[in-house]
Amino acid sequence: MFSSLLKSYSSLNSSPSPWSSLTPNGTSKPPGQAFKDTTTYDPWSSTPTAPKSIHPELRNDIYSLIDLSKPWLSSSTLPSTSSSSGFQGAGDGVSYSLLLPLIVKHFPGTSLTVPSMEVEVIVGGITNCVFELGKWDGMAGVMAMRTWVEALKDSFDVCKSNAKKLDSGRKEEAEERIRAIGEGIVYGVNHLTDPTLVTKEFAPRVQIYSLLKQVATIVYGKGAEKTRQAEALWSSRY
């Protein structure tokens, strides 16, 4: 599934997850500390001065990123078409290159130096793009965030559904991959984003944060400890 998209868009230039304590440049970081607060790496640093107007292509690029992210995430438990082992999509170390250039276009400081963190960086980057849209147009940001969160839910559901269809020999590997993808989604949304970009308009801000609280529920389920922690994190940012 995703291999066909890779050709079409190639011209676009357990224990806790090991991802949970790494920044994209491989340095360790305290759990819960946003990248913006670190001194070692700021993936969202773009220009010395903030832009004075919205990028004319930002809205279209966001929806392109969302469309690209769905097969990228959902195909991650489908066996690879290029080898007898491994899977497609998110985590394959290659196909994230469809999405990263569009994020870099709006946040030039974004880079991926630790391949195992591709889900976190891509998910965080798309979320930041939505924040940037909402900064200029609050309700447009709300609509884009709703579309983005729905895409994450649908993609993660398909990812789990695909895993159930695998033979018993690959199910365990697929389950671990699902866990890693889920951890990456939540970490990317919670800790690889810059909350200072969020609109200051009260109503859109509340709606955006409410939508972001749903992401952990998608991955961990309602009432889970990690879900409550994520909800508390976003509540603290109001």
LUMDRENGU-369548 format. One line per 8 residues: number of its first residue (from 1); their letters; for each residue x, y, z of C-alpha. Coordinates in Angstrom, 3 decimals. Layout:
<rs>
NUM> A> X,Y,Z | ...
</rs>
This chain:
<rs>
1> MFSSLLKS> 0.000,0.000,0.000 | 2.530,2.577,1.131 | 5.140,1.554,-1.427 | 2.978,2.949,-4.216 | 2.740,6.297,-2.396 | 6.501,6.279,-1.968 | 6.906,6.180,-5.754 | 4.179,8.753,-6.356
9> YSSLNSSP> 5.578,11.307,-3.933 | 9.294,10.547,-4.113 | 9.940,13.860,-5.807 | 9.193,15.718,-2.528 | 12.596,16.308,-1.351 | 7.563,-4.191,27.251 | 9.970,-2.003,29.051 | 9.563,1.697,28.460
17> SPWSSLTP> 10.228,2.615,24.871 | 13.864,3.563,24.228 | 12.393,6.559,22.404 | 10.919,7.996,25.584 | 14.244,9.279,26.935 | 15.940,10.462,23.738 | 15.946,13.704,21.836 | 16.289,13.519,18.044
25> NGTSKPPG> 20.048,14.094,18.301 | 20.421,11.147,20.663 | 20.857,12.995,23.953 | 18.884,11.894,26.960 | 16.231,14.143,28.430 | 14.056,14.065,31.534 | 10.599,12.536,30.887 | 7.987,15.198,30.318
33> QAFKDTTT> 10.410,17.954,29.374 | 9.446,19.609,26.108 | 12.178,20.106,23.532 | 11.625,23.838,23.575 | 12.957,23.850,27.140 | 16.192,21.987,26.362 | 19.480,23.636,25.532 | 20.770,20.805,23.344
41> YDPWSSTP> 18.247,20.846,20.530 | 15.305,22.891,19.341 | 13.749,21.179,16.300 | 11.284,23.993,15.802 | 13.790,26.826,15.562 | 13.281,28.341,12.129 | 14.334,31.961,11.749 | 15.789,34.615,14.070
49> TAPKSIHP> 12.528,36.543,13.932 | 8.981,35.229,13.911 | 7.090,35.452,10.598 | 4.825,38.477,10.281 | 2.149,36.676,8.278 | 0.937,33.161,7.628 | 2.808,31.155,4.994 | 0.506,31.073,1.937
57> ELRNDIYS> 0.947,27.307,1.523 | 0.690,26.297,5.191 | -2.964,25.239,5.148 | -2.603,23.123,1.993 | 0.615,21.575,3.272 | -1.039,20.579,6.546 | -3.797,18.685,4.777 | -1.254,17.106,2.427
65> LIDLSKPW> 0.741,15.978,5.459 | -2.369,14.522,7.082 | -3.260,12.658,3.882 | 0.282,11.277,3.605 | 0.456,10.333,7.277 | -2.584,8.054,7.177 | -1.144,5.322,4.914 | 2.288,5.877,6.452
73> LSSSTLPS> 0.999,5.023,9.927 | -1.699,2.495,9.043 | 0.560,0.352,6.838 | 3.175,-0.045,9.562 | 1.957,-3.550,10.449 | 1.794,-4.740,6.840 | 4.702,-6.997,5.805 | 7.325,-5.265,3.698
81> TSSSSGFQ> 7.029,-5.766,-0.051 | 10.769,-5.413,-0.559 | 12.033,-8.067,1.857 | 10.927,-11.216,3.628 | 11.277,-9.530,7.006 | 10.236,-6.162,8.332 | 7.189,-3.999,7.805 | 6.124,-1.059,5.686
89> GAGDGVSY> 5.351,2.529,6.582 | 6.250,4.232,9.850 | 9.396,2.742,11.289 | 10.833,1.425,8.027 | 13.529,4.099,8.059 | 12.731,5.335,4.550 | 9.164,6.407,3.910 | 9.156,9.258,6.434
97> SLLLPLIV> 11.047,11.159,3.715 | 7.677,11.790,2.059 | 6.554,13.903,4.999 | 9.672,15.494,6.450 | 10.333,17.991,3.601 | 6.882,19.552,4.021 | 7.490,19.993,7.756 | 10.969,21.433,7.176
105> KHFPGTSL> 9.416,23.919,4.755 | 7.641,25.570,7.697 | 10.023,24.598,10.531 | 13.494,24.520,8.926 | 15.155,23.462,12.173 | 13.428,20.075,12.084 | 15.735,17.124,11.464 | 15.846,13.413,12.160
113> TVPSMEVE> 19.215,12.166,13.373 | 17.918,9.178,15.347 | 16.029,6.976,12.847 | 14.061,5.201,15.571 | 12.371,8.512,16.434 | 10.781,9.110,13.059 | 7.211,8.729,14.379 | 7.791,11.236,17.178
121> VIVGGITN> 9.415,13.818,14.917 | 6.846,13.544,12.118 | 3.826,13.576,14.448 | 5.257,16.465,16.458 | 6.080,18.365,13.283 | 2.585,18.048,11.834 | 1.079,19.091,15.162 | 3.300,22.175,15.236
129> CVFELGKW> 2.205,23.080,11.718 | -1.392,22.966,12.936 | -0.441,25.144,15.921 | 1.090,27.653,13.505 | -2.090,27.743,11.417 | -4.195,28.292,14.530 | -1.947,31.134,15.639 | -3.107,33.122,12.597
137> DGMAGVMA> -6.646,31.748,12.333 | -7.967,30.144,15.502 | -10.941,28.280,14.060 | -8.963,27.075,11.041 | -6.509,25.629,13.553 | -9.327,23.885,15.416 | -10.672,22.314,12.219 | -7.210,21.176,11.155
145> MRTWVEAL> -6.486,19.733,14.604 | -9.768,17.836,14.588 | -8.908,16.377,11.184 | -5.408,15.493,12.399 | -6.562,13.754,15.586 | -9.221,11.829,13.656 | -6.533,10.748,11.182 | -4.343,9.518,14.042
153> KDSFDVCK> -7.233,7.514,15.470 | -8.244,5.984,12.140 | -4.650,5.133,11.246 | -3.893,3.555,14.615 | -7.094,1.497,14.436 | -6.160,0.203,10.969 | -2.646,-0.530,12.201 | -4.078,-2.749,14.957
161> SNAKKLDS> -6.582,-4.361,12.602 | -3.867,-5.275,10.100 | -1.833,-6.924,12.852 | -4.699,-9.268,13.707 | -4.624,-10.667,10.171 | -0.980,-11.754,10.364 | 0.051,-15.353,10.932 | 0.985,-16.304,14.473
169> GRKEEAEE> 4.696,-16.118,13.707 | 4.542,-12.380,13.080 | 1.848,-11.250,15.489 | 4.207,-10.764,18.407 | 6.510,-8.604,16.313 | 3.527,-6.622,15.026 | 2.222,-6.076,18.561 | 5.568,-4.631,19.589
177> RIRAIGEG> 5.478,-2.392,16.538 | 1.984,-1.176,17.456 | 3.197,-0.363,20.963 | 6.166,1.561,19.565 | 4.016,3.461,17.054 | 1.528,4.377,19.787 | 4.270,5.538,22.139 | 5.734,7.586,19.313
185> IVYGVNHL> 2.423,9.270,18.523 | 1.807,10.297,22.127 | 5.383,11.409,22.723 | 5.428,13.419,19.512 | 2.219,15.253,20.378 | 3.078,15.833,24.033 | 6.803,16.583,23.953 | 7.946,17.430,20.425
193> TDPTLVTK> 5.615,20.373,20.069 | 5.866,24.025,21.014 | 2.771,25.044,23.027 | 3.760,28.718,22.730 | 2.610,28.529,19.104 | -0.977,27.762,20.121 | -3.494,30.527,19.487 | -4.159,32.914,22.364
201> EFAPRVQI> -7.867,33.084,21.418 | -9.604,31.450,24.365 | -12.294,29.352,22.660 | -10.086,27.904,19.889 | -7.285,27.297,22.405 | -9.571,25.278,24.679 | -10.867,23.246,21.744 | -7.361,22.505,20.459
209> YSLLKQVA> -6.180,21.345,23.885 | -9.293,19.213,24.330 | -8.553,17.499,21.014 | -4.933,16.893,21.997 | -6.057,15.212,25.216 | -7.806,12.596,23.080 | -4.563,11.353,21.535 | -3.441,9.397,24.602
217> TIVYGKGA> -6.921,7.879,24.891 | -6.598,6.613,21.310 | -3.370,4.818,22.198 | -3.769,3.768,25.846 | -7.521,3.767,26.355 | -9.784,5.844,28.561 | -8.801,6.018,32.212 | -5.342,4.487,31.774
225> EKTRQAEA> -2.570,5.962,33.901 | -0.645,7.266,30.882 | -3.853,8.784,29.526 | -4.425,10.651,32.782 | -0.841,11.899,32.746 | -1.237,13.235,29.211 | -4.526,14.913,30.074 | -2.923,16.553,33.110
233> LWSSRY> -0.046,17.781,30.954 | -2.329,19.569,28.497 | -4.543,20.895,31.294 | -1.449,22.487,32.838 | -0.794,24.330,29.584 | -4.103,26.197,29.516
</rs>
